[in-house]
Amino acid sequence: RLEAWPKGLETVREAGFRLLALTPDAKATSIDEAAPHRLERVALMLGAEGEGLSTKALMAADEWVRIPMAHGVDSLNVGAAAAVAFYAVATGRPES
């Protein structure tokens, strides 16, 4: 757990991780379209249900990614979003 948020994210980046912020924003890259090399060593940032990540947290991220959803569905609860994102990262990485 980071004590300083989002300032503490720099510590994660310095450890060699890319920071991916999950957001439903249309400008975000679909997580299933992210290139495998971009998923090799990542830290996923998920916001609270409802308000999501703060603007400061989004600006601190290296990339915004979104979960593709069926028409009419605009969000998932944070537990479901985490499961989908973790699966996408685990299966989208090149085999080592």
N, C-alpha and C positions, 0 to 999 in steps of 0.2 A: 504494500500500500504506500502510495506517495503522500507525504505530508503536505507538500506545497503543490497546489493544483491551480492552473496547469503548468506553473513554472518547473515543477519536478519532472516534467516530461523530458526535459533536456538530459537528465540522468539516464533515462531509458534510451534515448537516441545515442548518447555517448557510449552505451554498452553495445552498440551495433544494431539496434532495432530500427525499422521503419515504423512510423506511427500512422496507422490507418484508422480514420474516424468513420464510424458507421453513421450515416445520415440518410434520410429519405429524399434529400435534395436532388432535383433533376440534374444538377451539374456534376453530381458524383458519378464515378465509374461503377458500372455494375460489377459486383464482386466476382461473378462468374466469367466476366470478360477481362479481368485483371491478368496481365501476363504472369506466368508461373514464377519467373525470376523476381517479380515484385512481391511475391508471397513467401519468399524463403525465410526471412527472419523478421517477423512483424510483431508489433504489439497492437492489439485491437482496442480501440477506445469506444465504449458504449455509454450512452447517456441514460439518465433516469427516464422511466416511462412518462409520457406526457411532454415535458419540455425538452428532452434529449440533451445533447451536449451544448455547453455554453458557446457563445461566439468565440471567446478566448481559446477554448479547447479546440474548436474547429480550426481556428487560425494556426494553432500550434502543430496540427497534424501535417504529415508529409503528403498525404493523399486522402481524399474523401471517397468512400465506397458505399454502395447501397445494395440492398438485397432486392432482386427483382421480384415483383409481386403481381398477382392476378389483378385484372381490372376491377376497380372498386375497393381494393384493399390498400389502405394507405400506411399501415404500420403493423408491427408485431410487438408483443410484450418483450421486455428486455431479455428474459430467459430464452424465449424462442429465437429471438434475433441472435443471441450469443451462440446457441446451438448451430444455427444455420451458418453463421460466419466461421465458427471453428471448423465445421465440416468443410466449407469451401477452402479454407486455408490449408487444412490437412490433405485434402485430395487434389488441390491445385498446384502443389509444390512439385518440382521435379524430384524424381527418386534419387536418393543419395547413394 
